[in-house]
């Protein structure tokens, strides 16, 4: 018998194999069905890129073609730190929100507010208060700028998509109170690190961030003075869903669990003097912990509920697949969510590996944010935008300002929300701005002289060349009648085909 014999070099060989596996991980099982889909046709590659990333570019198409579809998707799901172009990173590094801890920002702003309120002269007080508001707005604008630069240029495009998805899911409106000072940190510390991780970790990070606690009024939630706002949205919008079978009594019990969770000097605080320590029952089961640990026990229960698995899976499918996603696909995603204990990347892998996903490519309507970012990525690839201000303005015009949705439900994700006649008129104007007047994206400040010409030669783009194979007759006719390269660009970016991803 030889089963017990250790051959020379066996341990070394096993170690080398293990190291090789670490360097190039085996493809996720959920993506196994894509191993045969090499996506050699550029139009197929572009369709995948338009859905999984913020929009296809020639460089991303070449990278997908080089790696193959399944390995490229795995790299996106298992995102590792990747640098932005130096010009983009320099803009981010220069921002106040990148250089100053949020606790210092909040302390300085609070001192500024108190100093303004203490001024005896009415006109001086008005000017000082206005300066305080302007500083809050400037910080929020920095967060918008940082988000757009990353969406435009990060190699980890799926992570950027999912950061926005979760920012929208766990929505806070930056215009409330002083949230403009907190929104950048909320995205950076509560959302982004967990965008492709475990849902439970993401849920806990949002619960412990001052932006969420202030937005949904939990900072005012105390024993004998309940505020149910956060408890209700935590169940209805963040986890179980509105039709999950919980009761008003469950909302009240969860609100009691959350008493004492608040904000002090811009940071999370648990104040035991404000907490209800009496016995509680949530979703038919007693809460066994006491104090702050009650919140973690409640989050564990909510995150692992079957209703949460289905609610989150369906919302992901609406975002990535269709306004009315196939129930069988949602079922498989929910099973993956449950099996993996809420692993977001595993749930997405199940979706990406599904035939229903491949069949949906090219048919998902772009909301304003996807439309603007995809247009700029396509038009100005290889040249880093130095002024994303026009992009922020375009989003405001189309009704989807970053961090600007007033109610906790976030922006809608469906075609009907964004496909109105007025929206299409505005998009035509923005298509012209991107395709014919792009110099505004490259001046360092508003009012500076424009660089001429600054419109992209889209007709010569290899991505556009591949896209033309799927253009309908009306779009082809419009392009043929274009009187200038600027008109050609405008007609392409305003075409029905470019409205979809």
N, C-alpha and C positions, 0 to 999 in steps of 0.2 A: 504494500500500500504506500502511496506517495502523498496522501492528503496532508500529512503533517510535516513534510519536508519543505524547508524554505530555500528556494533556489537562489544562488548568488545574484545580487542586483535586483531582486524582486521588490524590496522596500524602496530602492531608489527609483525604479520604474514607476511604481505606484505613486510616489511623491511627485514625479515629473508629470504624470497624467493628471494628478489633482491640481497642480499648478497651472497646467494648460487649461483645465476646465475653469479655473478662476480667471485666467486671462481672456478666454473666450467662452462665456457661459453657454450652456446648452440652450437652445431656443425654448421659450416658454411653451408648455404643452398646448396652451390655448391657441398658439400660432402655428401649430404643426401643419394644419391644413393649408397654410400659405407657403409652405416650403416649395411647393410646386409652382406657385405663382411668382415667377421671376419678374413680372411686370416689365418686360423688355420694351413694350410699346411706350413711347414718350407720352402719349395722351393718357395712358393708364397711370403712369407714374405721376403725372400732373394731377389727375383726379384724386389720387391718394394724398398727395401733398396739400391740395386745396382743402381737404377735409381734416387731416391730422395736424397740419401746421397752420400758420396764419396766412398762407398763400404761397403758391409755387414760385420758385425762382430758378434760374438756370443752374446755379450752384447746388441748390438742394436737389434738383432733378438728377444732376450728375452724381451726387453722393448716394441717392437712393439706387440709381442704376449700378453703381459700383458695388454696394453692399448686398443688394438683393432685398426684397420686400420684408421678409420675416426678420432678418438681422437688423435692418434699419428700424423697424417697429420696436424690436426688443431694446435697441439703444435708446429710443425715445421713451419707452416705458421705464427703463432703469437709468434714468438720466443721471449723469455725473457732472460735476462742475465743469463748465466750458466757458472760455473767455468770449466776451463781446469784442467787436472791432475796437481798436484803441480809441478812435475818435468818439465812439458812442460811450465807452466806459469813462472817458475823461469828462464828458458832460455829466454823467451820474456822480462821479467822484466829487465834482465841484458843488453839488447840491448841499444845502443845509441839512436836509433829512438824512444824508449819507454821512455827514461829518459830526453831527451833534446827537447824543443820545436823547431819546424822546422825553425822558424825565427832566433833562435840562431845558429842553424846548418848552415843556409845559410850565416849569417853574418860572422861566423868563417871561413867558406870555402872561402868566397870572400876575406877576409883579407889574408888568406893563398895564394890564387891565386895572389893577388896584390904583396905580399911580394916576391913570386917566380919570377914574371915578373920584379921586380925591381933589382934583383941581377945582378951585373955587370959581374961576372964570368960565362962563357958559361956553363961549366960543372956543377957548382953549380945550375945554373938556370935549367938545364936539370933534375938534381936529384930532385930539389924542385917541379918542375912541375909534375914529375912522382909521387911524394908523394901525391900531390893534387889529381891526377887521381886515385890513389890507395884508397884514403879516400872516394872519390865518389863511387867507386866500392864496397867498404866495406859496405857503407850505403845501397846501392841497394841490396847487398847480405843479409843484415839483414832483409830487407823487404821480400825477397824471403823466408828466413828461417821462419819468423813469419807467413807468409801465409801458408806454408806447415805444421807447427805445429798445426795451427788452423784447417786446412783441415783434418789432421789426428785425432785430439782428441776433437774438439768442439762437445758438445751435439747438438748444433744448426747446424746440417749438411746442411739443406736446405739454411740457411742464408749464409753458407760458399760457397755453390754451386753458389748462386746468386751473391755473392760478386765477384767471378771469372767471371761469365757471364757478369756482368756490367763492370768490369775492361776490359774485352775483347771488349765489345760493345763500350765503351768510351775509346778506346785504346790510350795510349801514349807510345812512345818508350823511355825507360829509358836512352838509349845511347845518346840521343840528348842533347847537351849543358850540363847543370848541373842537368838534371832531375833525375839523380841517387840519388841526395839528397832530391828530392821532392816526389819520387814515393811512399815511405812508408806513408807519410802524405796524399797523394792523395787517396790512398786506404782507409786509416783509417778515414779520415774526410769527403771526398766527396762521396765515394762509399758505404762503409760498413753500415753507419747509415741509408741509404735509400734503401738498397738492396731489402727489402720486403715492402717498403712504397709506397709513391705516385711517379709516374714517373716524374711529374713536379718538385717535390722537388729535385729529383736526378739530373734532367737536369740542374736545377739552381745551384746546388752545384758543378757540373763539370765545368760550365761556369765561376764560381768565383774562381776556383783553379788555381794557377800559373802554375801547370804542364800542364794543357790543353792549357792555353793561350800561353805558350812558345812553346809547341809542334806544335801547328797549327798556330803559327806566329801572333797571334792577338796582341801580345805585340808591334808589329811594325805597327799595323793598325791605321791610323790616318787620319783626315780630309785632303783632297787633296793628300793623299798618301795611297790609299786603298790597303789592303791586304785581298783577298777574301778567303784565305785557310780555316779559321775556319767557316766562313759563309756557304761555300759550303758543308763541311763535317757535319756541324750542321743539314743541311737539308737532305743531301743525305744519311748519315750513322747513324745519331743519332735520327732522328725523322721521316720525311716523307717517305724516301726511294727514290731510284734513278728514279723510274718511276711514281712519284706522280703528275706530271703535272705542276710543278713550272718551271719558266723560268730563264734564265741568268740574266734578269733584277731583279728578286726576290733575287738572290744571291747577286747582287750588292747592292740592298736596305738593305738587312740584314747586309752586311759588313759595310754599313754606320751607321746602328743602333749600331754596335759593336765598332765603333771608340772610342778610349779613354779608352777601357777596357784593362788594362795591368798589369804589375808586377813592384813592387818597393820593394827592399830589401827583396825579396823572398815572398812577400805577394801581394794579389790582390789590385789593385788600379784603381779607375776611375779618369782619368785626363780630366776635362772639356775643357782644352785648346786644347786637341787633338780630341775632339768630333765634329762631324758634326751635327749642330743643325737645319739644314734645314729640310723642310717637306719631309716625306717619305711615300711610299705605299708598303705594303708587302702582297702578296697573294690576291691582289685585294682590300684590305682595308687599309685606312690610319692609320698610327701610330699616336695616339692622345697624347701620353706622350712626355716628353722632358728629355734629359739627360740620366742618368743611368736607369731611369724608362722605357725608350724605350726598353731596353733589356728584362726586365720582361714582358712587353706587348707582345713582339715578342715571348718569350718562352711560354707564355700562349696560344698564337695562334697556335704555332707549336705543343705543347703537346696535345692540344684538337682537332687537326685536325683528321678527319676520316682516312686519309691515315696513320697517325702515329699509331692509334689504330691497324690497320691491319698489318703494318710493324713490330711493336714490337711483336704483338701476333704471327705472323708467325715465327719470329726469335726465340722466346721462344719455339714454337712447334718443330722447327728444332733441337734445343738443347735437348729437353726432349722427343720427340716422334719419329720423322723420318726425313730423309733427304728431303723427299717430303711429308709434313704433309697433312692429309685430309683437303680439303678446308672447309668442313662443320665445322670441329673442330676449324679452324682458325676463321671462321665467328663468332662462339659462344664466343670464347675468345675475339675477337675484340669488340663484343657487351658488354661483361662484363667489358672490359677496359673502354669503353665509359660510360657505366652506372655508374661505380664507380669512375669516374673522374680520371682514370689512376691508380687505386689501383693495385699494382703489385701482392700482395698476393691474391686478389680476382680473378684476371685473371688466376693465377696459380691454384687456387682452381677449377675454371671451367675446366681447362685442366685435373687436377688430377681426377676429378669426372667423366670424360668422358669415355665411353667404348672404344673409340679409343686409349686412353692412356693405359688402362689395356691390350689391345690386342697387344700393341707394346713392352711390357716388354720382355727383353732378346734379343732384336734385334737391339739395338742402339750401334754402334761401338764406342769403347772407344778411345778418342784422347789420346796422350801421357800422359797428366797430369792426366786424370782419370785412365789410366792404372797403372801408377806408384803409385799413392796414394791408389788405391784399393788394389794393390798387397801388399803394406806395411801394410795397415790396416788389411788385412786378415792374413798375415804371422806373424805379431808381436803384435797382440792385447794383451793388458795387460802389455806391456813393452814399456815405452816411449823412443823413439829414441833420442839419445843425439847428433847425428851428421847427419843433413839432407843434408850435402854437397854432398854425393853420389846421392841423389835424384835430386838435382839441376843439377849435371853432366849428369844424365840419360836423363833429359828433354832437355838439350842442345844437346845431341847426337841424339835425336829423332826429333829435329827441332822445339821444342815448349818451348824455354826458357821463364820463367816468366818475363813479362814486356819487352819482347825482339822483338815483331813483329814490323817491320820497318814502315809499311804503316798504315794509320788510320783505315783501315777496320777490323783489328783484325784477329786472327787466324780463319781459316775455321772450320766449325762445322760438316762437312759431312764425311762419310766413305771414299769416293774417295780421300780425301785429305791426309789420313793417312794409307791406306791399301796397300801400295806398297810392292814389294818383299824386297826391301832394308830395309824398316821399320820393316817388320816381322823378318828379320834376326837380326836386332838390338834388337828387343823385346825378342827374344830367349836368347840373351846374358844377357839382363837385368833380365829376368826371372831366369836365373841361379844365377845372382848376389843376387837377393832377396831370392831365395829359398835355395841357397847353401853357399853363402858368406856374409850373413847378418851381420857379425861382424863389417863390415865397418860402419854400422849405429850406432854403440854403442861405438865407441872410441871417446874420447873428442877432438882429433885433428888429422889431417892428419899425417901419419907416425908413430903414436903411435902403440904399440903392439896390435895385434888382440886377442880378447877373443875367445877361442875355447872350444867346438863347439858353433856356433851361427846360426844354421839353424833351422827353425821351423818344428815341427812335424805335417805338414799339413794333413797327412793321418788320424790323430786322431781328427781333428777339426770337431765339429758338423756342422759348416757351410759347410765345404767341403763334409761331409757325405750327406747333403741335396742336394748339387750341383751335386753329382755323378748321381742322378736320371735323369739329363738332359744331361749327357755327351754322345756324339756319339760313335759309335763302334771304329773308329780309335783312339780316345783319350783313351778309355778304354784299348785298346790293347797296346798302348804306355805305359800307367801306369803299366800294368801287366808285361811289360818287363823291367821296371826300375831296375837297379842293386843296387841302394842305395836310402836312404831317400832323399838325395840331388837331385838325378836324378828325383825321383817321384815328388818332389816339382817343379822342373824346367819344367817338362812335363805338369803339371797341369797349372802353371802360363803362359805357352806359348801356351796353347790349344786354338783352335778357340772359344770354349765356353767362356773362360775367357776374350777374346777380346771384348765381347759384354756385355752390361749392360741392 
